[in-house]
Amino acid sequence: MPSVTRRRAPNPDRRASVETQVLAATERLLVEGASFTDLGVQRIAAEAGVARSTFYTHFRDKSELLMRLAGTMRTAGFDIASAWDPATGPDALAEAFQRVVGIYRRHAAVLAAVNEVAAYDTTVREFWRSGLNRFIEHTERVLTAEQRSGRAPAGVEVGHASRVIVIGGEAAIADHVATFPDDTAGDAAFARELAAIWWHGVYRRGTPTA
């Protein structure tokens, strides 16, 4: 009976290890000041200690690599912000925003790369925007529930309000981190102001005076 050579099953642990190496190497190069656009696959592979061919075994291209890097940051921020319950009030919201600012700080180089590449890469731009859209939809659901309970003013236009505070808030956090890259002292005050804008501007908007 002829012998049968069995193909060795892929090692999921090895695959995860290589992907982790490549992701960590890329972020390390970005932190050191490399432009993602100018960063070649060969340099990334060399920094990660893998072959160029191995890179393409794990990532379709650099855009997928960047989206994987940014996805970790985006998911962490979304999980924190979406866990906030209006019943806990603006102080808890400020605490959540401060934690999100911390995540943006830790991955500031990745965020800068996303903004750089989104200017010309539709796939990356749509990927990042899809994350914002997900949080906009979440905010709409929370605001709608608050209106139905009578806690949020009926006059708030939920769709527009959600887009304003989510898109504006994300841009403000990114700008804060970029403007004050080495100064964390103002993060708490920034988070309180952002929370106050969300809370008093939308969730508990007062009745306009004549």
C-alpha positions as CSV (number, residue, x, y, z in Angstrom):
1,M,0.0,0.0,0.0
2,P,1.5,3.3,-1.0
3,S,2.4,5.7,1.8
4,V,0.4,8.8,2.3
5,T,2.2,12.0,3.2
6,R,0.0,14.1,5.4
7,R,0.2,17.8,5.2
8,R,1.1,19.3,8.6
9,A,-1.8,21.3,10.1
10,P,-1.1,25.0,10.5
11,N,0.0,26.0,14.0
12,P,-2.5,28.7,15.2
13,D,-0.1,29.7,18.0
14,R,2.7,30.2,15.6
15,R,0.5,32.2,13.3
16,A,-0.7,34.5,16.2
17,S,2.9,34.9,17.3
18,V,4.1,36.1,13.9
19,E,1.2,38.5,13.5
20,T,1.9,39.9,16.9
21,Q,5.5,40.4,16.0
22,V,4.6,42.2,12.8
23,L,2.0,44.4,14.4
24,A,4.4,45.3,17.3
25,A,7.3,46.0,14.9
26,T,5.2,48.3,12.8
27,E,3.9,50.3,15.7
28,R,7.5,50.5,17.0
29,L,8.7,52.0,13.7
30,L,5.8,54.5,13.7
31,V,6.7,55.6,17.2
32,E,10.2,56.1,16.1
33,G,9.0,58.6,13.5
34,A,8.6,56.5,10.3
35,S,5.9,57.6,7.9
36,F,3.5,54.7,7.2
37,T,3.3,55.7,3.5
38,D,7.1,55.5,3.2
39,L,7.4,52.4,5.3
40,G,8.2,49.4,3.1
41,V,7.1,45.8,3.7
42,Q,10.7,44.7,3.6
43,R,11.6,47.1,6.5
44,I,8.6,46.0,8.5
45,A,9.5,42.3,8.0
46,A,13.1,42.9,9.0
47,E,12.1,44.8,12.1
48,A,9.7,41.9,13.0
49,G,12.4,39.3,12.3
50,V,10.4,37.5,9.6
51,A,10.8,37.0,5.9
52,R,9.0,39.3,3.4
53,S,7.1,36.3,2.1
54,T,5.9,35.6,5.6
55,F,4.4,39.1,5.9
56,Y,2.2,38.4,2.9
57,T,1.2,35.0,4.4
58,H,-0.4,36.9,7.3
59,F,-1.4,40.2,5.7
60,R,-2.9,40.9,2.3
61,D,-1.1,44.3,2.1
62,K,-0.1,47.3,4.2
63,S,-3.7,48.6,4.4
64,E,-4.8,45.4,6.1
65,L,-1.9,45.7,8.5
66,L,-2.8,49.3,9.4
67,M,-6.5,48.4,9.9
68,R,-5.5,45.6,12.2
69,L,-3.4,47.9,14.2
70,A,-6.1,50.6,14.4
71,G,-8.8,48.1,15.0
72,T,-7.3,47.2,18.4
73,M,-7.3,50.8,19.4
74,R,-10.8,51.5,18.0
75,T,-12.4,48.4,19.7
76,A,-10.8,49.3,23.1
77,G,-12.1,52.9,22.9
78,F,-15.6,51.8,21.7
79,D,-15.9,49.2,24.5
80,I,-15.1,51.9,27.2
81,A,-17.3,54.6,25.8
82,S,-20.3,52.3,25.0
83,A,-20.2,50.9,28.5
84,W,-21.2,54.2,30.0
85,D,-24.8,54.4,31.2
86,P,-26.5,57.8,31.4
87,A,-27.8,56.8,34.8
88,T,-24.2,57.1,36.2
89,G,-24.1,60.8,35.2
90,P,-21.5,63.1,33.6
91,D,-18.7,62.3,36.1
92,A,-18.6,58.7,35.0
93,L,-18.7,59.8,31.4
94,A,-15.7,62.1,32.0
95,E,-13.9,59.1,33.6
96,A,-14.7,57.0,30.5
97,F,-13.4,59.8,28.2
98,Q,-10.2,60.1,30.1
99,R,-9.6,56.4,29.6
100,V,-10.2,56.7,25.9
101,V,-7.8,59.6,25.8
102,G,-5.2,57.3,27.4
103,I,-5.7,54.7,24.7
104,Y,-5.3,57.3,22.0
105,R,-2.1,58.5,23.7
106,R,-0.7,55.0,23.8
107,H,-1.4,54.5,20.1
108,A,-0.9,58.0,18.9
109,A,1.5,56.9,16.2
110,V,-1.1,54.5,14.8
111,L,-3.8,57.2,14.8
112,A,-1.5,59.5,12.9
113,A,-0.9,56.8,10.4
114,V,-4.6,56.3,9.9
115,N,-5.1,60.0,9.3
116,E,-2.2,60.0,6.9
117,V,-3.3,57.0,4.9
118,A,-7.1,57.7,5.0
119,A,-6.4,60.8,2.9
120,Y,-5.7,58.7,-0.1
121,D,-6.8,55.1,0.7
122,T,-10.5,54.6,0.4
123,T,-10.4,51.2,2.2
124,V,-8.7,52.6,5.3
125,R,-10.9,55.7,5.3
126,E,-14.1,53.6,5.1
127,F,-12.8,51.2,7.8
128,W,-12.2,54.1,10.2
129,R,-15.5,55.7,9.4
130,S,-17.3,52.4,9.9
131,G,-16.1,52.5,13.5
132,L,-17.5,56.0,14.0
133,N,-20.8,54.9,12.4
134,R,-21.0,52.0,14.8
135,F,-20.7,54.3,17.8
136,I,-23.1,56.8,16.2
137,E,-25.7,54.1,16.0
138,H,-25.1,53.1,19.6
139,T,-25.5,56.7,20.8
140,E,-28.7,57.0,18.8
141,R,-30.1,54.0,20.6
142,V,-29.1,55.3,24.0
143,L,-30.5,58.8,23.3
144,T,-33.7,57.4,22.0
145,A,-34.2,55.3,25.2
146,E,-33.4,58.4,27.3
147,Q,-36.1,60.4,25.4
148,R,-38.7,57.7,25.8
149,S,-38.0,57.6,29.5
150,G,-38.5,61.4,29.7
151,R,-34.9,62.0,30.9
152,A,-33.6,63.5,27.7
153,P,-35.5,66.4,26.1
154,A,-38.0,65.4,23.4
155,G,-36.7,68.3,21.2
156,V,-33.3,66.7,20.7
157,E,-33.0,65.5,17.1
158,V,-31.3,62.2,17.9
159,G,-29.7,61.5,14.5
160,H,-28.0,64.8,14.1
161,A,-27.1,65.2,17.7
162,S,-25.5,61.8,17.8
163,R,-23.4,62.5,14.7
164,V,-22.3,65.9,16.1
165,I,-21.1,64.6,19.5
166,V,-19.5,61.4,18.2
167,I,-17.7,62.8,15.2
168,G,-16.8,66.0,17.0
169,G,-15.8,64.1,20.2
170,E,-13.5,61.8,18.3
171,A,-11.9,64.6,16.4
172,A,-11.4,66.6,19.6
173,I,-9.7,63.7,21.4
174,A,-7.4,63.1,18.4
175,D,-6.5,66.8,18.3
176,H,-5.9,67.0,22.0
177,V,-3.5,64.1,21.9
178,A,-1.7,65.5,18.9
179,T,-1.5,69.0,20.3
180,F,-0.3,67.9,23.7
181,P,1.7,64.8,23.0
182,D,3.8,64.8,26.1
183,D,1.4,66.5,28.6
184,T,-1.1,64.3,30.3
185,A,-1.7,66.8,33.1
186,G,-4.6,68.3,31.2
187,D,-6.3,65.0,30.2
188,A,-8.7,65.0,33.1
189,A,-9.9,68.6,32.5
190,F,-10.3,67.9,28.8
191,A,-12.3,64.8,29.5
192,R,-14.6,66.8,31.9
193,E,-15.2,69.4,29.3
194,L,-16.0,66.9,26.7
195,A,-18.4,65.1,29.0
196,A,-20.1,68.3,30.0
197,I,-20.7,69.1,26.3
198,W,-22.3,65.7,25.7
199,W,-24.3,65.8,29.0
200,H,-25.6,69.4,29.0
201,G,-25.6,69.9,25.2
202,V,-27.6,66.7,24.4
203,Y,-28.5,64.3,27.1
204,R,-29.8,66.9,29.6
205,R,-30.2,69.9,27.3
206,G,-31.9,72.7,29.1
207,T,-35.0,74.5,27.8
208,P,-33.9,77.6,25.8
209,T,-34.9,80.9,27.4
210,A,-36.8,83.5,25.4
